[in-house]
Amino acid sequence: MRFALITEGVSENRIIKHILEKYFKELQPYFRQIQPQIVNNKQETIGGWNEVLKYCEREDDLTEIFINSDYLVIQIDTDQSQTKPFNISHTKVNNKPKTIEELYIDVVQKLKGLIKPAILEQYGNRIFFAICIHTIECWLLPLYFTNNHKSDTRNCLSSLNNELRRLNIHTISLKDKNNPNSIRTYETILRNWQRKQDIINSAQHNLSFKKFIDSINFI
């Protein structure tokens, strides 16, 4: 089982990879980080949501991925989706907020719209979307909260840091999520997901997380 990963950055790669490792533990998955390039936990090329969008348009590179990989996971946050050239609003025409379901669908359609139809036709059933509303840290909240905060979709890193601070765990830097202390904290957090059922339990509290887990059940 070989996964290719396109993520916004190192921290997102770390979380997605851990989820897949534990979810498919018995199948011993192998990973290739495609975008951004990561060497020894350090990002070697430009990351971010805009680079994820750009890579979706690269027909030859996407085709090459499936020569050496069985599946492709594309991860993107929605916190900046209203920014050009993402251009996915958080609100409807009547200025009412979109539901998580509506925003999720719009972002998936955006990404699929960037991928050439020939790629989707041939490999679409092997491409999985990890749409994080609004950031991937929102997926971590059920590990530390038992109240309504476990389903939050806004200010998730700040909420997570508040709880980490209460537990005397080093917080994750808002400016540099990949400094040594932050990396150790992510590793501490992710140790809470050791079994497939642990991941399924957490995903029940976050719709976008659950949609990702539901999608990989088809593998």
CORPE-V612926 format. One record per residue. N is the residue number from 1. RES is the residue in one letter. PHI is phi in whole degrees, 0 to 359 (* if undefined). OMEGA is omega in degrees with one decimal (999 if undefined). Layout:
BEGIN
n: [N/N]
res: [RES/RES]
phi: [PHI/PHI]
omega: [OMEGA/OMEGA]
END
This chain:
BEGIN
n: [1/2/3/4/5/6/7/8/9/10/11/12/13/14/15/16/17/18/19/20/21/22/23/24/25/26/27/28/29/30/31/32/33/34/35/36/37/38/39/40/41/42/43/44/45/46/47/48/49/50/51/52/53/54/55/56/57/58/59/60/61/62/63/64/65/66/67/68/69/70/71/72/73/74/75/76/77/78/79/80/81/82/83/84/85/86/87/88/89/90/91/92/93/94/95/96/97/98/99/100/101/102/103/104/105/106/107/108/109/110/111/112/113/114/115/116/117/118/119/120/121/122/123/124/125/126/127/128/129/130/131/132/133/134/135/136/137/138/139/140/141/142/143/144/145/146/147/148/149/150/151/152/153/154/155/156/157/158/159/160/161/162/163/164/165/166/167/168/169/170/171/172/173/174/175/176/177/178/179/180/181/182/183/184/185/186/187/188/189/190/191/192/193/194/195/196/197/198/199/200/201/202/203/204/205/206/207/208/209/210/211/212/213/214/215/216/217/218/219]
res: [M/R/F/A/L/I/T/E/G/V/S/E/N/R/I/I/K/H/I/L/E/K/Y/F/K/E/L/Q/P/Y/F/R/Q/I/Q/P/Q/I/V/N/N/K/Q/E/T/I/G/G/W/N/E/V/L/K/Y/C/E/R/E/D/D/L/T/E/I/F/I/N/S/D/Y/L/V/I/Q/I/D/T/D/Q/S/Q/T/K/P/F/N/I/S/H/T/K/V/N/N/K/P/K/T/I/E/E/L/Y/I/D/V/V/Q/K/L/K/G/L/I/K/P/A/I/L/E/Q/Y/G/N/R/I/F/F/A/I/C/I/H/T/I/E/C/W/L/L/P/L/Y/F/T/N/N/H/K/S/D/T/R/N/C/L/S/S/L/N/N/E/L/R/R/L/N/I/H/T/I/S/L/K/D/K/N/N/P/N/S/I/R/T/Y/E/T/I/L/R/N/W/Q/R/K/Q/D/I/I/N/S/A/Q/H/N/L/S/F/K/K/F/I/D/S/I/N/F/I]
phi: [*/241/252/257/239/244/226/290/191/292/296/295/302/299/288/298/299/297/303/292/300/282/292/246/308/292/263/48/295/246/235/237/274/269/216/286/286/233/232/53/67/244/283/260/228/300/244/104/296/295/289/297/300/298/293/299/270/270/301/296/292/294/298/297/305/278/286/246/224/275/221/236/248/248/251/206/273/251/298/250/292/279/275/291/265/295/61/245/289/274/236/273/300/279/73/277/300/290/289/301/300/295/294/303/299/297/289/300/297/299/294/296/292/277/280/300/306/297/292/296/295/274/236/306/283/246/250/234/251/257/268/261/252/260/222/293/295/298/291/273/301/298/286/234/238/246/261/297/297/293/249/298/235/233/53/292/293/296/296/298/297/299/285/298/299/297/267/61/254/304/284/269/294/291/268/215/287/242/285/305/294/293/299/297/293/302/297/297/298/291/296/288/257/253/239/304/293/301/292/300/297/294/295/296/260/219/299/292/296/298/296/295/296/300/292/283/295/278/287]
omega: [-174.5/179.7/166.3/-175.7/169.0/-176.0/178.6/-177.1/-174.5/-177.2/177.6/176.0/-177.1/-177.0/-179.4/179.9/-179.8/178.9/-177.9/178.5/-176.7/-178.0/-178.9/-173.7/-175.7/-178.1/176.8/-177.2/176.4/-173.5/169.2/176.1/-174.2/-176.2/-10.6/176.2/-177.3/178.8/-179.9/177.8/177.9/-179.1/-175.4/179.7/-178.2/176.9/179.0/-175.4/-178.3/178.9/174.1/178.8/-179.2/-176.8/178.8/-178.7/-173.3/-172.5/-177.0/-179.0/177.4/177.1/-179.8/-179.2/-173.6/171.1/-174.6/-178.1/177.9/-174.8/176.0/173.6/178.3/-178.7/174.9/174.4/179.7/-175.8/179.2/-172.7/178.6/-177.3/174.2/3.1/177.5/170.3/173.5/-176.6/174.5/-177.8/177.5/-179.8/-179.8/177.4/173.8/-179.4/172.5/171.2/177.2/178.4/-178.2/179.8/177.8/-178.6/-179.0/-178.9/176.7/178.5/177.0/-178.2/178.4/178.8/177.9/-179.3/-178.6/-178.8/-179.9/178.2/-179.8/-178.8/-175.1/-171.7/-172.9/-179.1/178.6/178.5/-177.9/-174.4/174.3/-177.8/-174.8/-179.2/-3.6/175.2/-177.0/177.5/175.8/179.3/-177.3/-173.5/179.9/177.6/-173.9/-178.4/174.5/179.6/-176.3/-179.0/-178.2/178.6/-179.8/175.0/180.0/178.2/-172.5/-179.6/177.2/178.7/178.8/-180.0/178.1/-179.7/176.4/179.3/179.1/-178.5/-179.1/174.0/-178.2/-178.5/177.4/-177.0/177.7/-177.1/-177.9/-177.0/-175.3/172.6/-174.0/-179.6/179.7/178.5/179.0/178.8/175.9/179.7/176.9/179.9/-173.5/176.4/176.3/176.3/179.2/-177.3/176.4/-177.4/176.3/-178.7/178.9/-179.6/179.4/-175.2/-179.1/-174.7/-178.7/-171.4/-178.1/175.3/-179.7/179.6/176.6/-179.7/177.8/-176.9/-178.1/174.1/-180.0/178.9/999]
END
